[in-house]
Amino acid sequence: MKRLIAYLCGLVLLLTGCQAVVTVTPPAEPSPTVTPAAEIRPALGEDFSLKAGETARFEEVGLQLTFTEVVRDSRCPADVQCVWSGIVDVQLTAELPPQPAESFVVGGTTDREGNVLGSVVEMSGPTEWWYAGYTVTLKQVTPYPKQANAPIPPANYTVTLVVEPAKPGDP
């Protein structure tokens, strides 16, 4: 019953909230002359940033994490007065052989600087994900939308994440 009430409240917020939705267009195929992005090499427990398409490799454990795409960005643009802030969801792909690679979505609401404040039950991805004994936490998604009718090009997005060993009791 509580879950149904939370879902209905969220639906009401969506229907009565900000009408401005930033559309995320799929990335164009890279041209053959574009060189691949440099690989990021953070340490476990250290905040790091990835641009769309970049991969972080945790050499000490063999884990790699790729920022695949922005799935949804309905955050209220800075030039619009909204009842609800909106959400942003991003897709990541984790790989740690011999485990199978796994793609997942993390997201939530953010402040105007793109700092993740929390997830919205049943409406956004969770703010963290567990994979092969590690916790991946979404900390920030930038840039924040500035204008209602000015979609952010997919290549301009950056996510800030932290990867840590999962704690006992984590899934």
HUFENLIN-V86716 format. One record per helix or strand of 2 or more residues. SS is the DSSP state (H for helix, E for strand). FROM is the first residue (numbers start at 1). TO is the last residue. Records with the same first field share a line. If there is no record, write none. Layout:
SS: FROM-TO ; FROM-TO
This chain:
H: 2-16 ; 154-156
E: 48-51 ; 55-58 ; 63-73 ; 88-95 ; 102-110 ; 115-118 ; 128-131 ; 134-142 ; 158-165
